[in-house]
Amino acid sequence: MEEQLAENVAAVQQQIAEAAKRSGRDASDVCLVGVTKYVDVATTRALVAAGCRTLGENRPQVLWEKSSEMQDLDVRWHMIGHLQRNKVKRTVESTALIHSCDSLRLLKSIQEAGLQSGKLVDVLLEVNVSGEVAKHGFSPDEMASVIEAIEPLNSLRVTGLMCMAGLGSGQQDVRREFDLLRELLESNRGSAPPNVELRELSMGMSRDFEVAIEAGATLVRVGSSLFRGLR
Ligand SMILES: *Cc1c(COP(=O)(O)O)cnc(C)c1O
């Protein structure tokens, strides 16, 4: 298992480097978030040993469990899936970044949790770039007003935006959706309050992370490609 994982991590890192180079970017500007939702603690540990130190989970309870079982390791945990408000407190305590903030109510809960724990919480705003009704996230049209509403939430630091390409989107659509997220980041940067920094773009998964890097992704969330060929 260790050998296969090391091979997979190296292959993904190579693809990241090549996509960065194609678009005149530095590979070190793109962070690989290893999405471990498919695998157990032992395999997650092996992935860390293979060199992947930023990990993503989409279910809060699993993130809490894994992060507490792996406290001996030097890893950063990212919450990448839908978060309910009653799970905010523990999630804030165990994560370095919450990618999936999709409502003002949720942001206000995170603000409360940050205040209580005396922590400045780094978050991304999830944007529904495909317009698919099943997708979470703010609509592109409301970004400016959402960003304005975040100004008083002083336990939050919004470091960027996140999206998922539409399930039914073809290659062209995917590229257009990623371009839209980058344009939203750039167009809102000038007028954003101090706690909204807008520098990170979390976009791209196994099927489309290279396109995402070409469109400016700084965080790619890759799961299945890392676990290919196991078992
Ligand atoms: C599962 C998941 C990923 C990774 O998907 P793969 O196709 O396995 O790479 C990325 N982002 C989110 C939000 C996910 O839930």
The ligand as a Gaussian input file, in Angstrom:
#p B3LYP/6-31G(d) Opt

LIG

0 1
 C      -14.897000      14.002000      -2.577000
 C      -14.622000      15.416000      -2.794000
 C      -13.498000      15.805000      -3.539000
 C      -12.530000      14.831000      -4.183000
 O      -13.135000      14.162000      -5.242000
 P      -12.332000      13.135000      -6.166000
 O      -13.119000      13.107000      -7.416000
 O      -12.344000      11.838000      -5.455000
 O      -10.980000      13.666000      -6.369000
 C      -13.272000      17.166000      -3.687000
 N      -14.089000      18.085000      -3.139000
 C      -15.171000      17.750000      -2.415000
 C      -16.026000      18.815000      -1.846000
 C      -15.471000      16.402000      -2.220000
 O      -16.559000      16.068000      -1.509000

